[in-house]
C-alpha cells in the first residue's frame, strides 16, 4: 500500500500513551527532541559502524555505496491511479557525457494531488559537482566560484540547480573553498562534495565528517529522508519546521504548507535525485524522493522564486552551455537558466560538469 494514502494518524510517528509526539501544541519541543535524537543516533551509528566504516568517518572518504556502479534507474511507478501520458518514464536530457545521458528526467503527479512535479536523476560517475556561492547566500567572502559560470567551465557544464536557505534560516553551516561561513552542525542534513567531484547527501557526523578530501558542505535543516523512509519530522504537523513559506499572493504574513519546494537525495548506488514542484507539503516531497529511489535526502530551497533545475544542450560536444541552450526541469520554474550566467545572481547553486 502506498504510504501517502495511509491516514495521518496511522502513519509511523512516535507515540506515547496514545498521544502523538508530533502534536501541534508542542511543536517546538518536538522539533528539538527529534533533532537531539537524530544527533544521538548518528553518534551511535558512527561508533558502531552500522552506517559507515570508522575509517571513512575519520578521513572524510566516500563510503563504498557512494562509489558503486551507477546503473540507470527503472521507470517510476506513479502515485496516481490515472497517470498522465509518459509519467514516470525517464528521458535523457542535456549534454551527453562519454556517449551517454548523464541526466535523466521525468515527472510524477504528487501523491494525493494533481500537481506535476519534476524529477531529475544524475549519474555521479559521469558528472562532477561544484558548489557555487553567492553574495547573499551564503554571503560575504571573496568567492572564486560564483555566478556567472565562466566560459571555460561552460564548455563542460551539463546541469545546475538551486542550493538551500539563506544562512539565517538554514539551521546549519556552510563550507567551501577552504572557508567556513557558518560552523557545520552535527546531525544536520548535508550536501557533501569531495575533491573527486563526487557529491552525496547525508547526516553530518554520521554519513560524512570533515577530512582532507571534503571540499564543500552545504547544510540545510534536518534529514527529510533517512534509511529509505521519510523521517519522523517529515510527518510532523509542524510544517514550519521545514521553513517559512509564501502565501497565495504575498510572502508576508501567513504562508502555505503546500508551496513550491525542492529536495535532493542520493540512491543506494550513489546517484543524485533532484525533485521540485508546486503545491508540495514536506511529507509529499519526502514521499516523492523515496519513490525516486532516495535512501537519504534533504530539503533545498522553497517558495516560488527559488527552486530551479536546468540542463544544457550546446550544439557540439565542447560547445558552451548558455541560457540559450538551457532547459528548465519544469516550465513553471521561475527565472530560468539565465540565472546561472548572470553576475547579479547572488544565491548559491550546484553545478554539474562532465567528467
C-alpha positions as CSV (number, residue, x, y, z in Angstrom):
1,X,0.0,0.0,0.0
2,X,1.2,3.5,-0.8
3,X,2.3,5.1,2.4
4,X,1.0,8.5,1.4
5,X,-2.6,7.2,1.4
6,X,-2.4,5.9,4.9
7,X,-4.3,8.3,7.2
8,X,-2.0,10.6,9.1
9,X,-3.0,9.1,12.5
10,X,-1.9,5.7,11.3
11,X,1.5,6.7,9.8
12,X,4.6,5.6,11.7
13,X,5.0,8.6,14.1
14,X,6.4,8.0,17.5
15,X,3.6,7.7,20.1
16,X,3.4,7.6,23.8
17,X,0.3,6.5,25.8
18,X,-1.8,7.1,22.7
19,X,-0.6,10.6,22.0
20,X,1.5,11.6,19.1
21,X,4.8,13.2,19.7
22,X,4.0,15.3,16.7
23,X,1.0,17.1,18.2
24,X,0.9,20.8,17.1
25,X,0.6,22.1,20.6
26,X,4.2,21.0,21.4
27,X,5.8,21.5,18.0
28,X,8.9,23.5,19.2
29,X,9.6,20.8,21.9
30,X,9.1,18.1,19.3
31,X,11.5,19.7,16.9
32,X,14.2,19.9,19.5
33,X,13.6,16.4,20.7
34,X,13.7,14.9,17.2
35,X,16.9,16.8,16.3
36,X,18.5,15.8,19.5
37,X,17.5,12.1,19.0
38,X,19.0,12.3,15.4
39,X,22.3,13.5,16.8
40,X,22.5,10.8,19.4
41,X,21.5,8.2,16.9
42,X,24.1,9.5,14.4
43,X,26.9,9.2,17.0
44,X,25.8,5.7,18.0
45,X,25.7,4.5,14.4
46,X,29.1,6.1,13.7
47,X,30.7,4.5,16.7
48,X,29.3,1.0,15.9
49,X,29.9,1.2,12.2
50,X,26.3,0.4,11.2
51,X,26.2,3.0,8.5
52,X,29.8,3.9,7.8
53,X,33.2,2.4,8.4
54,X,35.3,4.2,11.1
55,X,38.0,4.8,8.5
56,X,35.5,6.7,6.3
57,X,34.2,8.7,9.2
58,X,37.7,9.8,10.2
59,X,39.1,10.7,6.8
60,X,36.0,12.0,5.1
61,X,36.3,9.5,2.3
62,X,33.1,8.5,0.4
63,X,31.5,5.2,1.5
64,X,31.5,2.2,-0.7
65,X,27.8,2.7,-1.5
66,X,28.7,6.1,-2.9
67,X,31.3,4.7,-5.3
68,X,29.4,1.7,-6.5
69,X,28.4,1.2,-10.2
70,X,25.6,3.6,-11.1
71,X,23.0,1.9,-13.3
72,X,20.2,3.8,-15.0
73,X,17.0,3.7,-12.8
74,X,13.9,1.7,-13.6
75,X,10.7,3.6,-14.6
76,X,8.9,5.1,-11.6
77,X,5.5,3.8,-10.5
78,X,3.0,6.8,-10.5
79,X,1.1,7.6,-7.3
80,X,-2.0,8.4,-9.3
81,X,-4.4,5.7,-10.4
82,X,-4.9,7.8,-13.6
83,X,-1.3,8.8,-14.6
84,X,-0.6,11.3,-17.3
85,X,1.0,10.0,-20.5
86,X,4.7,9.3,-20.0
87,X,4.5,9.8,-16.3
88,X,7.4,8.0,-14.6
89,X,9.2,7.3,-17.8
90,X,12.8,8.6,-17.9
91,X,14.2,10.5,-20.9
92,X,17.8,11.6,-21.4
93,X,18.5,15.3,-21.4
94,X,21.4,17.7,-21.6
95,X,24.9,17.4,-22.9
96,X,25.9,13.7,-23.4
97,X,28.9,12.5,-21.4
98,X,31.1,9.7,-22.9
99,X,28.3,9.0,-25.3
100,X,25.7,8.6,-22.5
101,X,22.9,10.7,-20.9
102,X,24.3,11.7,-17.6
103,X,21.0,13.3,-16.6
104,X,17.5,11.6,-16.9
105,X,14.3,13.4,-16.2
106,X,10.6,12.5,-15.7
107,X,7.5,13.8,-14.0
108,X,5.1,12.4,-11.5
109,X,1.9,13.8,-10.0
110,X,2.5,14.4,-6.3
111,X,0.9,11.8,-4.0
112,X,-2.7,12.6,-3.3
113,X,-2.6,15.6,-5.7
114,X,-2.7,16.5,-9.3
115,X,0.3,18.8,-9.0
116,X,3.0,17.9,-11.5
117,X,6.5,17.5,-10.1
118,X,9.8,17.4,-12.0
119,X,12.4,14.7,-11.1
120,X,16.0,14.6,-12.3
121,X,18.3,11.7,-11.8
122,X,22.1,12.4,-12.1
123,X,24.8,9.8,-12.8
124,X,27.7,10.7,-10.4
125,X,30.1,8.5,-12.3
126,X,29.7,10.8,-15.3
127,X,29.4,14.1,-13.5
128,X,31.5,16.1,-11.0
129,X,29.9,18.7,-8.8
130,X,31.0,22.2,-7.7
131,X,29.3,24.4,-5.2
132,X,28.9,28.0,-6.4
133,X,28.5,30.6,-3.7
134,X,26.7,34.0,-3.8
135,X,27.0,37.3,-2.1
136,X,23.5,36.9,-0.4
137,X,23.6,33.2,0.1
138,X,25.8,32.2,1.8
139,X,27.1,35.8,1.7
140,X,30.4,37.5,2.3
141,X,33.9,36.4,1.4
142,X,35.6,36.6,-1.9
143,X,34.4,33.6,-3.8
144,X,36.2,32.1,-6.8
145,X,33.2,30.0,-7.8
146,X,30.2,32.3,-8.1
147,X,27.8,33.4,-10.9
148,X,28.2,33.8,-13.7
149,X,29.6,30.4,-14.8
150,X,32.7,31.3,-16.8
151,X,33.2,30.3,-20.4
152,X,35.9,27.7,-19.6
153,X,33.6,26.0,-17.2
154,X,30.6,26.3,-19.5
155,X,32.5,24.0,-22.0
156,X,31.6,21.0,-19.8
157,X,28.5,22.3,-17.9
158,X,25.7,19.7,-18.0
159,X,23.2,20.9,-15.4
160,X,22.8,23.2,-12.4
161,X,20.3,23.5,-9.6
162,X,19.5,25.7,-6.6
163,X,21.0,25.4,-3.1
164,X,19.4,25.9,0.3
165,X,18.0,28.6,2.5
166,X,19.8,31.8,3.5
167,X,22.1,31.2,6.4
168,X,19.8,32.9,8.9
169,X,17.2,30.1,8.5
170,X,19.2,27.1,7.3
171,X,19.9,25.8,10.9
172,X,23.3,24.6,9.7
173,X,26.7,25.6,8.3
174,X,28.4,26.2,5.1
175,X,32.0,25.3,4.0
176,X,33.6,25.9,0.6
177,X,36.9,26.9,-0.9
178,X,38.6,26.3,2.4
179,X,36.3,28.8,4.3
180,X,33.5,28.5,6.8
181,X,30.6,30.9,6.5
182,X,29.0,29.2,9.5
183,X,30.1,26.2,11.6
184,X,28.9,22.8,10.5
185,X,26.2,21.3,12.8
186,X,26.4,17.6,13.8
187,X,23.1,16.0,12.8
188,X,22.3,18.5,10.0
189,X,21.2,17.4,6.5
190,X,24.2,18.0,4.3
191,X,25.2,18.1,0.7
192,X,28.9,17.0,0.7
193,X,31.3,17.4,-2.2
194,X,34.6,15.6,-2.4
195,X,37.8,16.5,-4.2
196,X,37.0,13.8,-6.7
197,X,33.8,15.8,-7.7
198,X,31.6,13.1,-6.1
199,X,28.6,14.6,-4.3
200,X,26.3,12.9,-1.8
201,X,23.7,13.7,0.8
202,X,23.8,12.6,4.4
203,X,23.7,13.4,8.1
204,X,26.8,15.3,9.2
205,X,28.7,13.4,11.8
206,X,27.4,10.0,10.7
207,X,27.5,9.7,6.9
208,X,30.3,12.2,6.5
209,X,32.8,14.2,8.6
210,X,35.4,16.8,7.8
211,X,38.5,15.4,6.1
212,X,41.2,16.5,3.6
213,X,39.0,15.1,0.7
214,X,36.0,17.3,1.6
215,X,35.9,20.5,-0.5
216,X,32.4,21.7,0.2
217,X,29.5,21.2,2.6
218,X,26.1,22.8,2.2
219,X,23.8,22.2,5.2
220,X,20.0,22.8,5.3
221,X,17.8,21.8,8.2
222,X,17.5,18.1,9.2
223,X,17.2,14.9,7.2
224,X,13.9,14.6,5.2
225,X,14.5,11.0,4.2
226,X,16.8,8.6,6.0
227,X,17.2,4.8,5.6
228,X,14.9,4.9,2.6
229,X,11.9,6.3,4.5
230,X,10.6,9.8,5.4
231,X,11.9,10.9,8.8
232,X,9.6,11.4,11.8
233,X,10.0,15.2,11.3
234,X,8.8,14.9,7.7
235,X,5.4,13.6,9.1
236,X,5.2,16.5,11.6
237,X,2.1,18.7,11.8
238,X,4.7,21.5,12.5
239,X,5.4,22.0,8.8
240,X,7.1,25.3,9.6
241,X,10.0,23.1,10.8
242,X,10.7,22.9,7.0
243,X,10.9,26.7,6.5
244,X,8.6,29.7,6.3
245,X,6.6,29.9,3.1
246,X,4.8,32.5,1.0
247,X,1.1,32.8,0.8
248,X,-1.1,32.8,-2.2
249,X,-0.1,36.3,-3.4
250,X,2.5,37.6,-0.9
251,X,5.5,36.4,1.1
252,X,4.4,38.5,4.0
253,X,2.0,37.1,6.6
254,X,0.7,33.6,6.8
255,X,2.2,31.1,4.4
256,X,1.0,27.9,2.8
257,X,2.1,24.4,3.8
258,X,1.7,23.3,0.2
259,X,4.1,25.5,-1.7
260,X,6.9,25.3,-4.2
261,X,9.6,23.0,-2.6
262,X,12.8,21.3,-3.8
263,X,14.9,18.5,-2.4
264,X,18.0,16.4,-3.2
265,X,18.5,12.8,-2.4
266,X,21.1,10.0,-3.0
267,X,20.3,6.5,-4.1
268,X,21.9,3.3,-2.8
269,X,24.2,3.3,-5.8
270,X,25.3,6.9,-5.3
271,X,23.2,8.7,-8.0
272,X,21.7,12.0,-7.1
273,X,18.0,12.7,-7.3
274,X,16.6,16.3,-7.5
275,X,12.8,17.0,-7.1
276,X,10.9,20.2,-7.3
277,X,7.3,21.3,-7.9
278,X,4.4,23.5,-6.8
279,X,1.9,22.9,-4.0
280,X,4.1,20.4,-2.1
281,X,4.0,19.7,1.6
282,X,7.1,18.3,3.3
283,X,5.8,14.8,3.5
284,X,4.8,14.8,-0.2
285,X,8.3,15.9,-1.1
286,X,9.7,13.2,1.1
287,X,7.5,10.5,-0.4
288,X,8.5,11.6,-3.9
289,X,12.2,11.4,-3.1
290,X,11.7,7.9,-1.7
291,X,9.7,6.9,-4.8
292,X,12.6,8.1,-7.0
293,X,15.0,5.8,-5.1
294,X,16.5,8.1,-2.4
295,X,17.9,6.4,0.7
296,X,18.8,9.8,2.2
297,X,17.5,13.2,1.3
298,X,17.3,16.8,2.3
299,X,15.1,19.8,1.5
300,X,16.6,22.5,-0.5
301,X,15.2,26.0,-1.2
302,X,11.4,26.6,-1.2
303,X,8.8,29.2,-2.4
304,X,8.0,30.1,-6.0
305,X,11.1,32.1,-6.9
306,X,14.0,29.9,-5.8
307,X,13.7,26.2,-7.0
308,X,15.4,25.9,-10.3
309,X,17.0,22.9,-12.2
310,X,18.3,23.4,-15.7
311,X,20.2,21.2,-18.2
312,X,22.2,22.4,-21.1
313,X,22.4,21.1,-24.7
314,X,25.1,23.1,-26.7
315,X,25.3,22.3,-30.4
316,X,28.7,20.5,-30.1
317,X,30.4,18.2,-27.6
318,X,32.6,21.0,-26.3
319,X,30.2,23.9,-27.0
320,X,29.5,26.5,-24.4
321,X,26.5,25.9,-22.2
322,X,24.4,29.1,-22.1
323,X,21.0,30.4,-21.2
324,X,20.0,30.0,-24.9
325,X,20.6,26.2,-24.9
326,X,19.3,25.6,-21.3
327,X,16.0,23.9,-20.5
328,X,14.2,24.0,-17.2
329,X,13.1,20.8,-15.5
330,X,9.6,22.3,-15.2
331,X,8.1,25.0,-17.4
332,X,6.7,26.8,-14.3
333,X,10.1,27.4,-12.7
334,X,10.9,31.0,-12.1
335,X,14.0,32.8,-13.5
336,X,15.2,30.2,-16.0
337,X,18.7,29.0,-16.9
338,X,19.9,32.6,-17.4
339,X,20.3,32.8,-13.6
340,X,23.5,30.8,-13.7
341,X,25.0,33.1,-16.3
342,X,24.1,36.4,-14.6
343,X,26.5,38.3,-12.4
344,X,23.6,39.6,-10.4
345,X,22.6,36.2,-9.3
346,X,23.6,36.2,-5.6
347,X,22.4,32.8,-4.3
348,X,24.4,29.5,-4.0
349,X,23.8,26.8,-6.5
350,X,25.3,23.4,-7.5
351,X,26.8,23.0,-11.0
352,X,27.4,19.5,-12.6
353,X,30.1,19.1,-15.2
354,X,31.1,16.3,-17.5
355,X,34.0,14.2,-16.1
